[in-house]
Amino acid sequence: MADLGKAPKAARGLRTLTAEVLDGFDLEDIRCRSCSGYGNCGYKSMFVNPQGGVVSVCMNRRRTLQEKRAAGQL
């Protein structure tokens, strides 16, 4: 795991990717896939990954999976 204390401050005040953001889903399931072709759909949120790097999460895909889980479809 990367030491965030030594990491440079992320641009635009990016939040850290936490278990709360993942909400029990695998990162690959909610990662942004640039559905609009440009990644500017409005649902993309950027997070600093504690394991290194920056990841983009599709909040629309996350919400859809949460709804399916609540309906018992997952």
Contacts in CASP RR format, 6 or more apart in sequence:
PFRMAT RR
TARGET T0000
AUTHOR 0000-0000-0000
METHOD contacts of the structure
MODEL  1
MADLGKAPKAARGLRTLTAEVLDGFDLEDIRCRSCSGYGNCGYKSMFVNP
QGGVVSVCMNRRRTLQEKRAAGQL
1 50 0 8 1.000
1 51 0 8 1.000
2 50 0 8 1.000
2 51 0 8 1.000
2 52 0 8 1.000
2 53 0 8 1.000
4 16 0 8 1.000
4 48 0 8 1.000
4 50 0 8 1.000
7 48 0 8 1.000
10 48 0 8 1.000
10 54 0 8 1.000
12 46 0 8 1.000
14 46 0 8 1.000
14 47 0 8 1.000
14 48 0 8 1.000
14 54 0 8 1.000
15 21 0 8 1.000
15 45 0 8 1.000
15 47 0 8 1.000
15 48 0 8 1.000
16 47 0 8 1.000
16 48 0 8 1.000
16 50 0 8 1.000
17 27 0 8 1.000
17 47 0 8 1.000
17 48 0 8 1.000
17 49 0 8 1.000
17 50 0 8 1.000
17 55 0 8 1.000
17 57 0 8 1.000
21 47 0 8 1.000
21 57 0 8 1.000
22 30 0 8 1.000
23 62 0 8 1.000
23 66 0 8 1.000
25 62 0 8 1.000
25 65 0 8 1.000
27 55 0 8 1.000
27 57 0 8 1.000
29 61 0 8 1.000
29 65 0 8 1.000
30 57 0 8 1.000
30 58 0 8 1.000
30 61 0 8 1.000
30 62 0 8 1.000
30 65 0 8 1.000
31 55 0 8 1.000
31 56 0 8 1.000
31 57 0 8 1.000
31 58 0 8 1.000
32 39 0 8 1.000
32 43 0 8 1.000
32 44 0 8 1.000
32 56 0 8 1.000
32 57 0 8 1.000
32 58 0 8 1.000
33 58 0 8 1.000
33 61 0 8 1.000
35 41 0 8 1.000
35 58 0 8 1.000
39 56 0 8 1.000
41 60 0 8 1.000
43 58 0 8 1.000
43 59 0 8 1.000
43 60 0 8 1.000
43 61 0 8 1.000
44 56 0 8 1.000
44 57 0 8 1.000
44 58 0 8 1.000
44 59 0 8 1.000
45 56 0 8 1.000
45 57 0 8 1.000
45 59 0 8 1.000
46 54 0 8 1.000
46 55 0 8 1.000
46 56 0 8 1.000
46 57 0 8 1.000
47 54 0 8 1.000
47 55 0 8 1.000
47 56 0 8 1.000
47 57 0 8 1.000
48 54 0 8 1.000
49 55 0 8 1.000
65 74 0 8 1.000
68 74 0 8 1.000
END
